[in-house]
């Protein structure tokens, strides 16, 4: 018997032609099983998997997140040049990075307005724009 979370996860993977291995399904359930969007880092996803019934290595989590990003199921947002978060919401939208808690959350889409973009160098195009608004307590 398949639960709603398992079905949602399977459909999410199939929507991008990602082969639903046991590990991918387990991680997909943690990411989209309840239908909510998530911002996770590999370490927090690994910890959640360990707390549940899924035994996956940290390397498997990193590899799976890369597969999900390459398939267009998630976006990677880099903070501080070394810390990456993975977002299940794939439309272009800004983020708040909460420095005191190291959390990444969605910012209102209309929080940032661009008047224009610089012209991309010859032979290139703008692939996407990532905006991270850093917040800290006063």
N, C-alpha and C positions, 0 to 999 in steps of 0.2 A: 504494500500500500504506500503510495507516494503522498507526502504531505504537501500543503500549499507552498511552503518554503522550498522544498525540493523541486517542485514543478516550476516555480518562478526562477530558481537558479538554473535549471536545465534549459528553460526557454531563453534566458539571458545568454547563456553560452552558445546555444544553437543560433541565436540571432546574428552572431558574428562568426559562425562556422568554426567555433572552438570545440575541439574534441573533449567531451565530458569525462575526463578521467576521475578516479575516486578523489584524488587530492584537489583537483580543480572544482569539482562539485562541492566538496566540503568547504573550501574557501569562498566559493560563490555564495553559498548559503549564509555565511557570516557577513558577506558584503551586501547582498541584495535579497536575502531570504524573506525579510519582513517588508520589502517594498520601499524602504527608506533609503535615502542617499547617505553615503559614508565618506568620511575623510580619515584615512588610516595611514599609518606608517607600517613598514614590514614587521617591525618588532611588535607593535600592538596587535597586528593581525595574527602573528605567530603565537603570541600569548593567549589570545582568544581561542585559537585552535587547540592549544594545549589544555585549556580549561574545559573545553568541550570534549567530544568523543574522537576528535581528529588528531592523529599523531603525524604531523608533518614537520620536516626540518625547516630551519630558517632559510636555508638555501632554496628549498622547494618553494617557500613563500615568495622569495625574491624572484625566482624564475617564473612563477605563476603570475605574479603582478606584471612582469614584463610581457608575458603572453597576452594578458588582458589589455594592457596599454597598446601593444602592437595591433591588436584586433579592434581597437577603437571602443572597447567597453569601459575604459577608465582613462583618466588623464593624470599625468604625474606633475605635481607642483613642487618645485624646489625652493626651499627656504634657507637662507644663509649659505647657499652654495654647496652645502653638504647634507642637509636634512631634506628628505623627500617625503611627500605625502601623496597618497593616491586617492583620487576623487571619482566616485561612481557617477556623478553628474557630469555629463560630457559636453553640455553646451558652454559657450563662452560666458563666463561670469567672474566677477572679482571675489577675492577672499579676504577675510580678516585672519591675521596671525596674532594670536594672543601670547605675547612674550612671556608673561608670568606663568602660564600653564602649558606652553608649547602646544596649543591646540590650533587647528585650522578649521574655520567655519566659513560658510557662504556669506558674502556681503550682498546687500541689495543690488540687483543688476543695474539699477539706475543710479547707483552711488558714484559711478565713474562715467564721465562723458568725454569722448575724444573729439576734438575740433578737427583733427586731421592726423595722418600718419606720415612720417618721412617716407620718401620714395625708396623702395627697396633697391639695393645695388643691382646692376645689370646681371641677368641670369638667375635672379632669385625672386621669391615672392614671400609675402608674409604668411606663415603657416598658422599662427595663432598668437594671441596676446594674453600673457598671464599678468594679472595685477594682484599683488599681495599688499594689503594695507596692514602695517604693523601697529599693534595696540599694546599699551602697558598702563598699569594703574598709576594714578598720580600720587 
